[in-house]
Structures are given as structure tokens and as C-alpha cells.
Amino acid sequence: MTGLEKHSMTPHATGNPPARASRQQVETGRPKRMGGPPDFDADFRGRLRDLMIWRRDVRRFRREPLPDGALGRLLQLACLAPSVGLSQPWRFVIVDSTARRDAIKQCFKTCNAEALSDQSAERTSLYARLKLEGLDDAPCQVAVFADRSTSQGHGLGRLTMPEMIQYSAVLAVHTLWLAARAEGIGVGWLSILDPARVADILEVPPGWAFIGYFCIGYPKDECDTPALEQEGWEARRPLSEALLYR
């Protein structure tokens, strides 16, 4: 059984892994059409705001596995994200191999040691105390890439901003993140890695740009305040500091 089959997914020519779908979606490749737009009422909007407030970058996970099909379902929802030219450049690599996971952990240790040495004197001790990964406990680990060589979308919107391919993959990540939180599942984004080394460990095509390595599972704790804010590393900025009028 392959890693994709294990997570209730089927290999796909574009690298976008579909999960369970309706019969119409399987036969036509299109989602079933609704009779009209849904009514996103005030109660829904309030719950959506709660979802965003309670989304966390999780580092501490329970080791219990996710239900069968849960990861495939979340990845399918991630594929509903917007993308430049409908290019759908996101590529998901499910990392089940113990050897590859160990290699990623070693890559993190090397990169994190370099990051620690780069901190200012007053920040070094605080940085050293931070929990920055959940590699030992997260039951699911997924590396996300953007396929810069894809012909899907026929280059629309990329001529002047080719980086839109990577931005599109990031939107897929955020969509997955919110979908996971709605099911009580935590996601942790690990970026303290060498992209070239990750690509080598996972043996991905050369045209794929590394977006991030994601630990996924049930969180040990839940909180509406970012961990880095709790630890005194940084605080949220108000909108007024990020807003300009012209």
C-alpha cells in the first residue's frame, strides 16, 4: 500500500491528490453544483471569526493518529484555494518514511543551530527556550511545494510576477490550516529547514519550490493567543500600523 492509498487518496497526474468525491465529481471532474449561493448569515460570520482567532501554529501534539481519510479530506479542501491562472501549483508530499522523517529532523537541528547563533545577545536565551517544531509527536507530516514548471493555467498572471506560483501554494496551505482547525486538528508550519536539503531528502522534481514542512495532528493544548506572544517573543500589531491611504 502506498502512502497516498494509506491516506485515502489516489495518485493524480498533476500532483493534486483528490480525496473522496461525489459521483458527479468523479465522472465530470467538477464539484456538484448547488441550487444557489449559501446564506452566510451573521452567526456563520461570527463562527468564522472565531475559527481565525483560534487557529494556532501548533508545536505540541498528541500522538494519536487522525481518523482514516481525515488527511485526504483536508488536502482536498486545500485544493479549493485560489491560484493564479487556475494553475493549482500546490504539490503535497506525505512523509511516512521513518528514515526521511529522521533526515528532516536532523536538517532542522542543523538549521536551528545556525538560527540560534544568528540571534542577538539579548534574544539568544529566549530563542533557545522556544518550542519550534513538533516532529517527534505529530502523526502526519506533509511537505508542500509549488510546481514552477506547471503548464496548467497557460502562464496567465505570471509574466510580471512569476512568484505568484508560490503565493498560490501558500493560499492552499492557509485553506488547509483553517479546514483542519474546524475539525479540531492542529497544524504547525516548520520553515527552519534548508530547502535544497528537503528537496533532496524527499526526492522531488527540480522545478518544485519548497513552501514549508507541516506537522499535523491533534494539539495537546488550545489557546486563542499565539505561543510566541505568550513566550514574550513578539506581539500582534494593530491594523493601523499596517494601513496606508493614497
matplotlib code that plots the C-alpha trace (Angstrom):
import matplotlib.pyplot as plt

x = [0.0, 1.4, 1.4, -1.3, -3.5, -3.0, -4.5, -7.5, -6.1, -5.3, -2.2, -3.1, -1.3, -1.0, 0.2, -3.0, -4.3, -8.1, -9.9, -13.4, -15.7, -19.3, -20.2, -20.8, -17.3, -15.7, -17.5, -17.1, -14.2, -16.4, -17.9, -21.7, -23.4, -25.6, -29.1, -27.8, -25.3, -25.4, -26.6, -23.6, -25.5, -24.3, -23.9, -21.7, -19.6, -19.1, -18.1, -15.7, -14.1, -13.8, -12.1, -9.5, -8.9, -8.4, -6.1, -2.7, 0.7, 0.9, 4.1, 2.9, 0.8, -0.9, 0.5, -2.9, -3.5, -6.0, -9.2, -9.0, -9.4, -9.0, -5.7, -7.0, -10.1, -8.1, -5.8, -8.9, -10.2, -6.8, -7.2, -10.2, -7.8, -7.5, -4.5, -3.0, -4.5, -6.1, -2.7, -3.2, 0.6, 0.5, 2.1, 1.8, 4.3, 3.1, 6.1, 5.5, 9.0, 10.8, 14.2, 13.0, 11.4, 14.7, 16.6, 14.2, 14.7, 18.4, 18.1, 16.0, 18.6, 21.4, 19.4, 18.1, 21.6, 22.6, 19.5, 20.3, 23.9, 22.4, 20.3, 21.3, 22.8, 19.6, 17.5, 19.6, 18.3, 14.7, 15.1, 16.7, 13.6, 11.1, 9.5, 9.8, 8.8, 6.5, 8.4, 8.6, 4.9, 2.8, 1.2, 1.1, 3.8, 3.4, 5.9, 4.3, 5.9, 4.9, 5.4, 7.0, 7.2, 3.5, 1.8, -1.6, -3.1, -1.0, 1.1, -1.8, -0.8, 2.8, 4.7, 5.4, 5.1, 6.3, 6.3, 2.5, 3.0, 4.5, 1.8, -0.9, 0.6, 0.7, -3.1, -3.6, -1.7, -3.9, -7.0, -5.9, -5.0, -8.5, -10.2, -8.0, -8.8, -12.5, -12.1, -10.1, -6.9, -3.7, -1.1, 2.4, 4.5, 8.2, 10.4, 13.7, 14.9, 17.3, 15.0, 17.6, 18.2, 14.5, 14.1, 17.0, 15.6, 12.1, 13.4, 11.1, 11.3, 13.8, 11.1, 9.3, 9.9, 9.7, 7.0, 7.1, 7.0, 3.8, 3.2, -0.5, -2.4, -4.4, -2.9, -2.1, -3.4, -5.7, -5.4, -6.6, -3.2, -0.2, 2.5, 5.2, 3.1, 2.7, 6.5, 7.2, 8.9, 6.6, 3.2, 0.5, 0.5, -2.8, -4.2, -3.3, 0.4, -0.1, -2.5, -1.8, -4.1, -3.1]
y = [0.0, 3.4, 6.5, 8.0, 5.0, 4.8, 8.3, 7.6, 9.3, 8.4, 9.4, 12.2, 13.3, 16.9, 16.0, 17.4, 14.5, 14.1, 12.6, 11.1, 12.8, 12.7, 10.5, 13.7, 15.0, 11.7, 11.5, 15.1, 16.3, 19.1, 19.6, 19.2, 22.5, 23.9, 25.3, 28.8, 30.6, 29.6, 32.1, 33.1, 34.7, 36.7, 33.5, 31.9, 35.0, 35.1, 31.5, 32.1, 34.9, 32.5, 30.0, 32.5, 33.7, 30.1, 29.0, 28.3, 27.4, 24.1, 22.7, 20.3, 17.4, 14.3, 11.2, 9.6, 9.1, 11.1, 9.2, 7.3, 9.7, 12.9, 13.9, 13.2, 15.3, 18.2, 18.1, 18.0, 21.2, 22.8, 22.3, 24.7, 27.6, 30.3, 30.1, 32.4, 31.4, 28.4, 26.9, 24.8, 24.6, 23.1, 19.7, 17.7, 15.1, 12.9, 11.8, 8.5, 7.0, 6.9, 7.4, 10.5, 11.9, 11.4, 13.2, 16.1, 16.3, 16.4, 19.1, 21.1, 20.7, 21.9, 24.9, 25.8, 25.8, 28.3, 30.4, 30.4, 31.6, 34.5, 35.9, 39.0, 38.5, 39.6, 37.2, 34.1, 32.6, 33.3, 31.7, 28.6, 28.1, 28.3, 25.1, 25.4, 22.0, 19.0, 16.4, 13.8, 13.7, 14.8, 11.7, 13.3, 15.2, 16.9, 18.8, 21.4, 22.5, 24.8, 23.4, 26.3, 24.4, 23.6, 24.4, 24.4, 27.9, 28.6, 31.2, 33.6, 36.2, 35.0, 37.0, 40.0, 38.2, 34.6, 34.3, 34.1, 30.3, 30.2, 32.6, 30.3, 27.3, 29.4, 30.0, 26.3, 26.0, 28.6, 26.9, 23.6, 25.3, 26.7, 23.4, 21.5, 23.8, 23.5, 19.7, 20.3, 19.3, 21.4, 22.4, 23.5, 25.2, 24.4, 26.7, 26.3, 23.9, 24.0, 23.9, 22.2, 19.5, 18.9, 18.5, 16.0, 14.0, 13.8, 13.3, 15.8, 17.2, 20.0, 22.5, 22.3, 25.2, 24.4, 26.2, 24.5, 21.3, 20.8, 18.8, 17.8, 16.2, 16.8, 19.6, 19.0, 22.4, 25.0, 28.8, 31.9, 33.6, 32.8, 30.9, 33.4, 36.1, 34.0, 33.5, 37.2, 36.8, 39.2, 40.9, 41.4, 44.7, 46.7, 47.3, 51.0, 50.1, 48.2, 50.6, 53.4, 55.7, 57.1]
z = [0.0, -0.9, 1.3, -0.8, -0.6, 3.1, 3.5, 1.2, -1.8, -5.4, -7.3, -9.8, -12.9, -11.8, -8.3, -6.8, -4.6, -4.7, -1.7, -1.7, -4.1, -5.2, -8.2, -10.3, -9.3, -10.2, -13.6, -14.7, -12.7, -11.4, -7.9, -7.6, -8.2, -5.5, -6.3, -5.3, -3.2, 0.5, 3.1, 5.2, 8.0, 11.0, 13.1, 10.4, 10.1, 13.9, 13.9, 11.0, 13.0, 16.0, 13.7, 12.6, 16.2, 17.5, 14.6, 16.0, 14.8, 16.8, 18.2, 20.8, 19.5, 20.9, 19.2, 18.5, 14.7, 12.8, 11.7, 8.4, 5.5, 7.5, 5.9, 2.4, 3.1, 4.4, 1.3, -1.0, 0.7, 0.3, -3.4, -3.3, -2.7, -5.4, -7.7, -10.4, -13.7, -12.1, -12.2, -9.0, -8.5, -5.0, -4.6, -1.3, -0.2, 2.6, 4.6, 6.3, 6.0, 9.3, 7.6, 5.8, 8.9, 10.8, 8.0, 8.2, 12.0, 11.5, 8.9, 11.4, 14.1, 11.9, 10.6, 14.1, 15.5, 12.8, 13.5, 17.3, 16.6, 14.5, 17.3, 19.2, 22.7, 24.4, 22.3, 22.4, 25.7, 24.8, 21.3, 22.9, 25.1, 22.2, 21.0, 17.2, 15.8, 16.5, 14.6, 17.3, 18.1, 15.0, 13.4, 10.0, 8.2, 4.9, 2.8, 0.5, -2.8, -5.7, -9.2, -11.0, -14.2, -14.5, -17.8, -16.0, -16.4, -19.5, -17.7, -17.1, -14.4, -14.1, -16.7, -14.5, -11.2, -11.5, -7.7, -7.9, -8.2, -4.7, -3.4, -4.7, -2.9, 0.3, -0.1, -0.3, 3.0, 4.7, 3.4, 4.8, 8.1, 8.6, 7.5, 9.9, 12.8, 12.1, 12.8, 16.0, 14.1, 14.6, 12.0, 12.6, 9.8, 10.0, 7.9, 9.8, 7.1, 4.1, 1.0, -1.1, 1.5, 1.9, -1.8, -1.8, 1.2, -0.4, -4.0, -5.7, -9.2, -9.7, -10.7, -7.4, -4.9, -1.2, 0.7, 4.1, 6.1, 8.1, 11.2, 11.5, 14.4, 17.5, 19.7, 23.3, 24.3, 22.7, 23.1, 21.4, 21.9, 19.7, 21.5, 20.5, 22.1, 25.3, 25.4, 25.0, 21.6, 19.7, 19.9, 17.3, 15.6, 15.2, 11.8, 12.0, 11.8, 8.5, 6.8, 4.3, 2.4, -1.0]

ax = plt.figure().add_subplot(projection="3d")
ax.plot(x, y, z, "-o")
ax.set_aspect("equal")
plt.show()
